[in-house]
Structure formats: structure tokens, C-alpha cells
Amino acid sequence: MRHLTLLIIKCLKYKLTMKKSDESFFFYSDGIKVPVILKTHSNARRIIMRVSCNRDLSGTNLIFVTLPIGVHDDEARKFLEKNESWVVQQLTKLPPAIQFVDGAHVPYFGVPHKIVHKPSARRGVWKEQQMIFVSGNTEFINRRVIDWFKKEARVIFTSRVKSKTSMLKIGFGRISIRDTHSRWGSCSSNGNLSFSWRLLMAPDFVFDYVISHEVAHILEHNHGQKFWQLTTSLSSDMLAAKRWLKEFGDGLMAYY
């Protein structure tokens, strides 16, 4: 049986967690070394390759290759070699990596903030005007900034959820703050909500839309007309937020 191959140019967002069944190797080209994650899926009918906005712990982008059942890993390697120039071209289109280090500028509510290292301070992480101060050793700046964003996101997003569910006179379940890359937010059937902490780097109207979207799902578990009417009524500017995420959302994945 011949398997058709599909190239997906769109930059997709995936969770970095690898399952035990996942295999990996590296893609090499003119000094470029990129991890390739191989996955086998029972529903796959062709080889699918995705150049991802996700990064590993070193800030390197990832390439995901999904194989149909019965297709050998060697076919994925041959396919990558055959399409080497295309892969390199897609990698160059991705936003450059930006690490949370002293002096870096990162967005908070869509406004650039400078990370300032204060090694002798004993305050953890705190914000003043357009600066984010980080105490402690240099090697912990990255982790502390990410933890700070997660804590801030939990407080701000929870407050926004309470406000919107109060408007609808409904309750909600547990709120989780994660770094899931497949979606900005989610709502389970029992009303548990999940949001990406990276949304806090976007402007207020953007994460307000995502929160409105998920709160609306508590009542409407679909994307029908009633759902969109409800989301529009809860969101400050739904259309502008959707445009922003389409144009700039991938850039939020560049920070690590």
C-alpha cells in the first residue's frame, strides 16, 4: 500500500511531553540540528510532518512526524532528507527564541517589560512599572520568571472567570494553569477550565476572549450559533482577539 505524504506549512503548537512510545532522532542541515519526534497514530493515513513553534529545554524548535501504523521509521528519515530545503525554509520563518534572562524584554499584558536581575534581593520575583525583578542565582532566572507568570496568570484568570460566570449565574470547576501548546484554553464536560500561562503575555482583550470562549463552553459544549453569541457577549473584542492570536500567537511560543 502506498502512503500519501502531507506537508503542513502552518506552524502548529504541541505539548512537549513525549510518550514512552515516541521515538526521536535529529535533523541535520548546514550546521542546523533539530530534534525530530516520531509518533505513530492509528488514524493516520499518510506521513504528516509539522515544523513546530515548540522548543525543547535548550530553546531549539522541534519537528513532529506522524506515521501510519505499519510505516517504518526509515520512511520518515528518507522523507526529511528529500524535503531538506523545505524544512530549513520553514525553520527560518519561525520566531527567534527569546530566553528569560537578565536584560531580556518580555511582554506582560502585551507591554514589553525588562527582566532585571537582583541577586542579593530576597523578594523572589516582583514587577515595578515596566520591569520584572528577579532575585537569587542567575541559573534560576528562567524558572523563577516562568513560575511567576504562572502564579500571576492563576490570580488574574481566576478573577476574570469568576466575573464572567457570575454574569451568567453559573458555577465552574477547577482552574488549571499549564503550558499546553495544542490550544490556548479548554473546558471539560464538568466545567473544569485550563489556560496557557503564556496568554498573560498577550494584551488584555486577547486573554479576555480566550477566557470568555471557555466560560461559554460551560453552557454550550459546541461551536454553534448560541455559543458564538454567548462568547461575543462576554468578550471585550472577540474579532480583534482572534486576529491577534492568528498573527502574533506563535510569537508567544518563542519565550522559554
C-alpha positions as CSV (number, residue, x, y, z in Angstrom):
1,M,0.0,0.0,0.0
2,R,1.4,3.4,-1.0
3,H,1.1,6.1,1.7
4,L,0.5,9.7,0.6
5,T,2.6,12.3,2.3
6,L,1.3,15.6,3.6
7,L,3.5,18.7,4.4
8,I,1.9,21.1,6.7
9,I,3.4,24.6,6.5
10,K,1.4,26.1,9.2
11,C,3.3,26.4,12.5
12,L,1.4,24.3,15.0
13,K,1.7,24.3,18.8
14,Y,2.1,21.0,20.6
15,K,2.7,19.8,24.1
16,L,6.4,19.0,24.7
17,T,5.6,15.9,26.7
18,M,6.8,12.7,25.0
19,K,5.1,9.4,25.5
20,K,7.1,6.2,26.0
21,S,6.1,5.1,22.5
22,D,7.6,8.2,20.9
23,E,10.9,7.8,19.1
24,S,13.3,10.6,18.2
25,F,16.3,11.5,16.2
26,F,17.9,14.7,14.9
27,F,17.6,16.5,11.6
28,Y,20.9,18.0,10.4
29,S,21.5,20.5,7.6
30,D,24.3,23.0,7.2
31,G,25.0,23.3,10.9
32,I,21.3,23.1,11.9
33,K,20.5,20.4,14.4
34,V,16.8,20.0,15.2
35,P,15.1,17.2,17.3
36,V,12.6,15.1,15.3
37,I,9.8,13.4,17.3
38,L,8.3,10.4,15.6
39,K,4.8,9.4,16.6
40,T,2.6,6.5,15.3
41,H,-1.1,7.1,15.1
42,S,-3.8,4.6,14.3
43,N,-5.9,7.2,12.5
44,A,-3.1,8.5,10.3
45,R,-3.4,7.6,6.6
46,R,-0.2,9.3,5.5
47,I,3.0,10.7,6.8
48,I,2.4,14.1,8.3
49,M,5.3,16.4,9.1
50,R,5.0,19.5,11.2
51,V,7.6,22.1,11.9
52,S,6.6,23.3,15.3
53,C,6.8,26.5,17.3
54,N,7.5,24.4,20.3
55,R,11.0,24.3,21.7
56,D,13.0,21.9,23.9
57,L,14.7,23.0,27.1
58,S,17.6,24.4,25.1
59,G,15.3,26.6,23.0
60,T,15.6,24.5,19.9
61,N,12.5,24.1,17.7
62,L,11.0,20.7,17.2
63,I,9.8,18.7,14.1
64,F,7.0,16.3,14.6
65,V,6.4,13.4,12.2
66,T,3.3,11.3,12.5
67,L,3.4,7.8,10.8
68,P,0.5,5.5,9.9
69,I,0.5,2.1,11.5
70,G,3.0,-0.2,9.7
71,V,5.1,2.5,8.2
72,H,8.8,2.1,9.2
73,D,10.8,4.9,10.8
74,D,13.2,4.8,7.8
75,E,10.5,6.3,5.6
76,A,10.3,9.3,7.8
77,R,14.1,9.8,7.6
78,K,14.1,9.5,3.8
79,F,11.2,11.9,3.6
80,L,13.1,14.5,5.7
81,E,16.2,14.1,3.6
82,K,14.1,14.5,0.4
83,N,12.5,17.7,1.7
84,E,15.5,19.2,3.5
85,S,15.3,22.6,1.8
86,W,11.6,22.9,2.7
87,V,12.3,22.1,6.4
88,V,15.1,24.6,6.6
89,Q,12.9,27.2,4.9
90,Q,10.1,26.7,7.5
91,L,12.6,26.8,10.4
92,T,13.8,30.2,9.3
93,K,10.3,31.5,9.3
94,L,9.7,30.7,13.0
95,P,10.1,33.5,15.6
96,P,13.6,33.6,17.1
97,A,14.0,32.1,20.6
98,I,13.9,34.6,23.5
99,Q,15.2,33.3,26.8
100,F,14.1,34.6,30.2
101,V,17.4,36.1,31.2
102,D,18.7,39.3,32.7
103,G,18.2,42.2,30.3
104,A,15.6,40.4,28.1
105,H,12.4,42.2,27.2
106,V,9.2,40.1,27.6
107,P,5.6,41.1,27.2
108,Y,3.2,41.3,30.1
109,F,-0.4,42.3,29.2
110,G,1.1,42.9,25.7
111,V,3.5,45.6,27.0
112,P,7.3,44.9,26.9
113,H,8.9,44.5,30.3
114,K,12.6,44.3,31.0
115,I,13.9,41.5,33.2
116,V,16.3,42.9,35.8
117,H,18.4,40.5,38.0
118,K,18.8,41.5,41.6
119,P,20.9,38.6,43.0
120,S,21.1,40.0,46.6
121,A,17.4,40.7,47.0
122,R,15.2,38.3,48.9
123,R,11.8,39.0,47.3
124,G,11.6,36.3,44.6
125,V,10.1,37.9,41.6
126,W,8.2,41.2,41.5
127,K,7.0,43.8,39.0
128,E,7.5,47.6,39.2
129,Q,6.4,49.8,36.3
130,Q,7.7,48.1,33.1
131,M,10.4,46.0,34.8
132,I,10.3,42.4,36.2
133,F,12.8,42.0,39.0
134,V,14.3,38.6,39.8
135,S,16.3,37.7,42.9
136,G,18.6,34.7,43.5
137,N,21.2,33.0,41.4
138,T,21.5,33.6,37.7
139,E,20.8,30.0,36.8
140,F,17.3,30.2,38.4
141,I,16.1,33.3,36.5
142,N,14.3,31.3,33.8
143,R,12.5,29.0,36.1
144,R,11.5,31.8,38.5
145,V,10.1,34.1,35.8
146,I,8.0,31.2,34.4
147,D,6.8,30.3,37.9
148,W,5.9,34.0,38.4
149,F,3.9,34.2,35.2
150,K,2.0,31.0,36.2
151,K,1.1,32.5,39.6
152,E,0.1,35.8,38.1
153,A,-2.0,34.0,35.4
154,R,-3.8,32.0,38.1
155,V,-4.8,35.0,40.1
156,I,-5.8,37.2,37.1
157,F,-7.5,34.4,35.1
158,T,-9.4,33.1,38.1
159,S,-10.7,36.6,38.9
160,R,-11.9,37.0,35.2
161,V,-13.6,33.6,35.2
162,K,-15.4,34.5,38.5
163,S,-16.6,37.7,36.9
164,K,-17.9,36.1,33.7
165,T,-19.6,33.1,35.4
166,S,-21.2,35.5,37.8
167,M,-22.7,37.4,34.9
168,L,-24.2,34.1,33.6
169,K,-25.2,33.0,37.1
170,I,-23.3,29.7,36.7
171,G,-20.6,27.9,38.5
172,F,-17.3,26.4,37.3
173,G,-15.0,23.6,38.3
174,R,-11.2,23.6,38.8
175,I,-9.0,26.1,37.1
176,S,-5.6,24.9,35.8
177,I,-2.7,26.9,34.5
178,R,-0.5,25.0,32.1
179,D,1.9,25.2,29.3
180,T,-0.1,23.2,26.8
181,H,0.6,24.2,23.3
182,S,-2.2,22.5,21.4
183,R,-4.7,25.1,22.5
184,W,-4.8,28.3,24.5
185,G,-7.6,27.1,26.8
186,S,-10.0,24.3,27.3
187,C,-13.2,23.4,29.1
188,S,-14.1,19.9,30.3
189,S,-17.6,18.5,30.4
190,N,-17.7,19.0,34.2
191,G,-16.7,22.7,33.9
192,N,-13.0,22.4,34.7
193,L,-11.1,25.2,32.9
194,S,-7.5,25.2,31.7
195,F,-5.5,28.1,30.3
196,S,-2.0,28.6,29.0
197,W,0.1,30.9,31.2
198,R,1.6,32.4,28.0
199,L,-1.7,34.2,27.4
200,L,-0.6,36.7,30.1
201,M,2.0,38.0,27.7
202,A,-0.8,38.9,25.3
203,P,-2.9,42.1,25.6
204,D,-5.9,42.1,28.0
205,F,-8.5,41.8,25.3
206,V,-6.8,38.7,23.9
207,F,-6.8,36.6,27.0
208,D,-10.2,38.0,27.9
209,Y,-11.5,36.5,24.7
210,V,-10.0,33.1,25.4
211,I,-11.5,33.1,28.9
212,S,-14.9,34.1,27.5
213,H,-14.6,31.3,25.0
214,E,-14.0,28.7,27.6
215,V,-16.6,30.0,30.0
216,A,-19.2,29.9,27.2
217,H,-18.3,26.2,26.8
218,I,-19.6,25.6,30.3
219,L,-23.1,26.2,28.9
220,E,-22.6,25.4,25.2
221,H,-20.3,22.3,24.5
222,N,-20.2,23.1,20.8
223,H,-19.3,25.9,18.4
224,G,-22.8,26.6,17.2
225,Q,-24.6,30.0,16.8
226,K,-25.6,30.2,20.5
227,F,-22.0,29.5,21.6
228,W,-20.6,32.4,19.5
229,Q,-23.4,34.7,20.6
230,L,-22.6,33.9,24.2
231,T,-18.8,34.3,23.6
232,T,-19.3,37.7,21.9
233,S,-21.4,39.0,24.8
234,L,-18.7,38.0,27.3
235,S,-15.7,39.2,25.3
236,S,-14.5,42.7,25.1
237,D,-13.4,42.4,21.5
238,M,-13.6,38.8,20.1
239,L,-12.8,39.5,16.5
240,A,-9.8,41.6,17.3
241,A,-8.5,39.0,19.7
242,K,-8.9,36.2,17.1
243,R,-7.0,38.3,14.6
244,W,-4.2,39.0,17.2
245,L,-3.8,35.3,18.0
246,K,-3.6,34.4,14.4
247,E,-1.0,37.0,13.7
248,F,1.0,37.1,16.9
249,G,0.1,33.9,18.8
250,D,3.0,31.9,17.6
251,G,5.4,34.5,18.9
252,L,4.4,33.7,22.5
253,M,5.9,30.3,22.0
254,A,9.3,31.8,21.4
255,Y,9.9,32.5,25.1
256,Y,11.5,29.9,27.3
